[in-house]
Amino acid sequence: MAMTRPTADFAGTDVLTVTSELMAAQRPFALGIVIEAKGSTSARVGAKAIFDGEGTVICGWVGGGRAESTIAHAAIEVLESEIPQVVDLDLDDEVLGAGMPCMRVYVEPVIPRPTLWILGHGRVAECLCHLGALLSFDVVVDDPAASPDRYPDAKDLIIDDPSYVALRPTANDFVVIATQHRGDHDSLRRLLASDAGYIGLIASRKRTALVIDYLRAAGFDRPSLDRIRAPAGINIDARTAEEIALSVVGEVVLFRRSYAAKRGLGSATPNAFPLSTGESRRPALLSVASQHELRVVGE
C-alpha cells in the first residue's frame, strides 16, 4: 500500500496517520515520545517520531542532532529486543546522561501480530484457534472441513486448498499440523521448502518416526528435519484435546519469547528449532493487539 511521505512534522500530528499505515502494512517500527523536557530543548513534551529498523526517522520529530541519533540507536535496540526503553538525554553535557537530563524519551517497539497457521480440523484444532487468538496471533485455518461456526476466532479460513498451495508462511509465522495423519507428509514437504519459523506436528511418536523417515527418503537432510517440532508441545502429560492444544500453544509462546530475549542479549540463533528440547529457537515477533474480520477463502 502507498505510504504517506515522510515529513518534518514538528507537532507530531502526522505520526498517528503513518502509524496506522505501517500497522496495516505489517511493518515493524519504533515510536519515540518525549515524556519530559527541561530547559532549552528542540522538542516539547508529547513530541513524537517513528523510526524504522535501521534507525531512520520515517515521520515526526523528537529533536535534532545528538538527540535524534541517540533515540535512533535506542529504536534499533528496542526493535531487536522487543523491550521498550526510557532514554535520558543531557544535551548540555558532552557525555549523554552524565548530568541532570534535560529530555526524557520513551521508545516503544511496535511489532506486527504473528500468524498461527493451523492445518486440520477437530477439537484440538478448534482449541488451538481459540488459544492462539487469545494470545494475539492472527489465526489462519487451512482445512476443507473448517467452518466459521467452529472457528469464530480465526482471521481467515481456507477451505479449498487440498494441496496446501495457499500455505505460504513467512519466517515470522508458526504452523501447527493437526490433520490426524491425513496429508501431514505432503504439508511438511511444502513447509520445509518455505521460510516457516516454527513447524509443529501433532502426532504419536510412531507416526512421527514414519513421517521423518518418509521425508528423509525424499531427500531432506538433518538440518531441514530439525526444523520440525514433533511431537509438538511441552510435556505436561496432556490427555484431553484442550490439554494438547495448551501444550502446543505453550511451546509456541516459549519459542517466540525465548528468541526475543536472546536477541535482546545479542546472541546468535541458528536457523532451526530442533526435535530435542532445550535447543535454540528461531525468530518470532511479539504482537500488537488488533481486531480483524473473519474472511472465508474459497467459500
C-alpha positions in Angstrom: 0.0 0.0 0.0 1.1 3.6 -0.6 2.8 5.2 2.4 2.5 8.8 3.4 5.7 10.7 2.5 8.0 11.4 5.5 7.6 14.9 6.8 9.4 17.1 9.3 6.3 17.2 11.4 7.4 19.2 14.4 4.0 19.0 16.1 3.7 15.2 15.6 0.2 15.5 14.0 1.0 13.1 11.1 2.5 10.4 13.3 -0.8 8.7 14.0 -1.6 8.5 10.3 1.7 7.0 9.5 1.5 4.6 12.4 -1.8 3.3 11.1 -0.4 2.8 7.6 2.6 0.9 9.0 0.5 -1.4 11.1 -1.8 -2.1 8.1 1.2 -2.9 6.0 2.6 -5.3 8.8 5.8 -3.3 9.0 7.6 -3.1 12.4 8.7 0.3 13.7 9.6 2.1 16.9 7.7 5.0 18.3 9.5 7.7 20.3 7.6 10.1 22.6 9.1 13.0 24.6 7.7 12.5 28.1 9.8 15.2 29.9 11.7 18.3 28.7 13.6 20.8 30.8 15.5 23.9 29.8 16.1 24.8 26.2 15.2 21.8 24.1 14.3 21.4 20.5 11.3 19.2 21.2 8.4 19.7 23.6 6.6 17.1 25.8 4.4 15.0 23.6 6.5 15.3 20.5 6.6 12.0 18.6 8.7 10.3 15.9 8.6 7.0 14.1 11.8 5.1 13.4 12.4 2.1 11.1 14.6 -0.9 11.9 17.7 1.0 10.8 17.0 4.0 13.0 15.9 6.2 10.2 13.2 8.8 11.0 10.1 7.9 9.0 7.9 10.7 10.4 7.8 13.2 13.3 10.3 15.0 15.4 11.9 14.4 18.9 14.8 16.7 18.4 17.7 17.0 16.0 21.4 16.3 16.1 22.7 14.3 19.0 19.2 13.8 20.4 17.9 12.2 17.2 20.9 10.0 16.8 20.6 8.7 20.4 16.9 8.0 20.1 17.6 6.3 16.7 20.1 4.0 18.3 17.6 3.1 21.0 14.9 2.5 18.4 17.2 -0.1 16.8 17.8 -1.8 20.1 14.1 -2.0 21.1 13.2 -3.5 17.8 15.8 -6.2 18.3 14.9 -6.9 21.9 11.2 -6.0 21.7 11.6 -4.3 25.1 10.7 -0.6 25.5 13.3 1.9 26.8 13.2 5.3 28.5 16.2 7.3 27.3 17.5 10.3 29.3 19.5 12.9 27.5 21.6 15.7 28.9 22.1 17.9 25.9 24.2 20.4 27.9 26.9 17.9 28.7 29.4 16.3 26.4 28.6 12.9 27.8 24.9 12.0 27.5 23.3 11.0 30.8 26.2 12.3 32.9 24.3 15.1 34.5 20.7 16.2 35.1 18.8 15.1 32.0 17.0 17.9 30.1 14.9 15.5 28.0 13.4 12.1 28.5 12.1 10.0 25.6 10.0 6.8 25.8 10.8 4.4 22.9 8.4 1.6 22.2 8.7 -1.2 19.6 5.6 -1.8 17.6 5.6 -5.3 16.1 3.1 -6.9 13.7 1.0 -9.7 15.1 2.5 -13.1 14.3 0.4 -15.6 12.3 -0.5 -19.0 13.5 -1.4 -21.4 10.7 -3.5 -24.4 11.7 -3.8 -27.4 9.3 -6.6 -29.7 10.1 -9.9 -29.7 11.9 -11.4 -31.2 15.0 -11.4 -30.4 18.7 -7.6 -29.9 19.0 -7.6 -27.5 16.1 -10.6 -25.6 17.5 -8.8 -25.2 20.8 -5.6 -24.1 19.1 -7.5 -21.5 17.2 -9.2 -20.1 20.4 -6.0 -20.1 22.4 -4.0 -18.6 19.6 -6.4 -15.7 19.2 -6.4 -15.1 23.0 -2.6 -14.7 22.8 -2.8 -12.2 19.9 -2.0 -14.4 17.0 -3.6 -13.9 13.6 -5.0 -17.4 13.2 -5.4 -19.0 9.7 -7.1 -22.4 9.5 -6.4 -24.4 6.3 -8.8 -27.4 6.0 -11.7 -28.3 3.8 -13.8 -29.2 6.8 -13.3 -25.9 8.6 -16.4 -23.7 9.1 -16.9 -20.3 10.6 -19.1 -21.6 13.4 -16.4 -23.9 14.6 -13.6 -21.3 14.3 -15.1 -18.0 15.3 -11.7 -16.6 16.4 -9.9 -17.3 13.1 -8.9 -14.4 11.0 -9.0 -16.5 7.8 -10.5 -19.8 6.8 -9.1 -21.6 3.8 -11.4 -24.4 2.7 -10.5 -25.2 -0.9 -6.8 -25.9 -0.6 -6.3 -29.7 -0.6 -2.7 -29.5 -1.9 -1.8 -26.6 0.5 -1.0 -24.2 -2.3 -2.2 -21.3 -0.1 0.2 -22.4 2.7 2.9 -19.7 2.4 4.2 -18.9 5.9 6.9 -16.4 6.5 9.9 -16.7 8.8 7.8 -15.0 11.5 4.9 -17.4 11.2 4.0 -20.5 13.3 2.5 -23.6 11.7 0.8 -26.5 13.6 -0.2 -29.6 11.7 -3.2 -31.3 13.3 -4.5 -33.2 10.3 -4.7 -36.5 12.1 -2.2 -38.1 9.7 -4.2 -37.0 6.6 -1.7 -35.4 4.3 0.8 -34.5 7.0 3.8 -35.7 5.0 2.7 -33.6 2.0 2.2 -30.4 4.0 5.6 -31.0 5.7 7.3 -31.2 2.3 5.8 -27.8 1.4 6.7 -26.3 4.8 10.3 -27.5 4.7 10.7 -25.7 1.4 9.3 -22.5 3.0 10.7 -20.0 5.5 8.3 -21.0 8.2 9.7 -20.1 11.6 8.0 -22.8 13.6 6.7 -26.2 12.4 4.9 -28.3 14.8 3.4 -31.8 14.1 0.7 -33.2 16.4 1.2 -36.9 16.1 2.1 -40.0 18.1 5.8 -40.9 18.3 5.3 -43.8 16.0 3.6 -41.6 13.3 6.3 -39.0 13.8 9.0 -41.6 13.1 7.2 -42.7 9.9 6.9 -39.2 8.6 10.5 -38.3 9.4 11.6 -41.5 7.6 9.5 -40.5 4.6 10.9 -37.0 4.4 14.5 -38.3 4.8 13.9 -40.7 1.9 12.5 -37.8 -0.1 15.9 -36.1 0.2 15.6 -33.8 3.2 18.8 -33.6 5.3 19.1 -33.4 9.1 19.2 -29.6 9.4 15.9 -29.5 7.5 14.3 -32.2 9.5 15.5 -30.5 12.7 13.1 -27.6 11.9 10.1 -29.9 12.7 8.9 -30.0 16.3 7.4 -33.4 16.7 5.5 -34.5 18.6 4.6 -30.8 19.1 4.0 -29.4 22.6 5.5 -29.0 26.0 5.4 -32.2 28.0 2.6 -31.6 30.5 1.2 -35.2 30.3 -1.7 -33.8 28.2 -4.6 -36.2 27.7 -7.6 -34.2 26.5 -7.9 -32.1 23.3 -7.8 -29.0 25.4 -4.7 -30.0 27.2 -2.9 -31.0 24.0 -3.7 -27.6 22.5 -2.5 -25.9 25.6 0.8 -27.8 25.5 1.3 -26.8 21.8 0.4 -23.2 22.3 2.7 -23.1 25.4 5.6 -24.3 23.2 4.8 -21.6 20.6 4.9 -18.9 23.2 8.1 -20.2 24.7 9.6 -20.3 21.2 8.8 -16.6 20.4 9.6 -15.2 23.8 12.9 -17.0 24.1 14.1 -15.8 20.8 13.2 -12.2 21.7 15.2 -12.5 24.9 18.2 -13.9 23.0 18.0 -11.0 20.5 18.0 -8.6 23.4 21.2 -10.1 24.7 22.7 -10.0 21.2 23.2 -13.8 20.9 23.1 -15.6 17.7 20.3 -18.0 16.9 20.6 -20.9 14.4 18.1 -21.3 11.7 16.4 -24.3 13.3 14.1 -25.4 16.2 15.4 -29.0 16.8 13.5 -32.0 17.8 15.2 -32.2 21.2 14.1 -29.9 23.9 16.2 -27.1 25.3 17.7 -26.2 22.0 17.9 -22.8 20.3 14.8 -21.4 18.7 14.1 -19.5 15.5 12.9 -15.9 15.4 9.4 -14.8 16.2 7.7 -11.5 16.7 5.6 -10.1 19.5 2.1 -8.9 18.8 0.3 -5.7 18.6 -3.3 -6.3 19.6 -5.9 -5.6 16.9 -9.2 -7.0 15.7 -9.8 -8.4 12.3 -12.9 -9.5 10.4 -13.1 -13.2 9.6 -12.7 -14.0 5.9 -13.7 -17.4 4.4 -11.5 -18.1 1.5 -12.9 -20.3 -1.3 -16.5 -20.4 0.0 
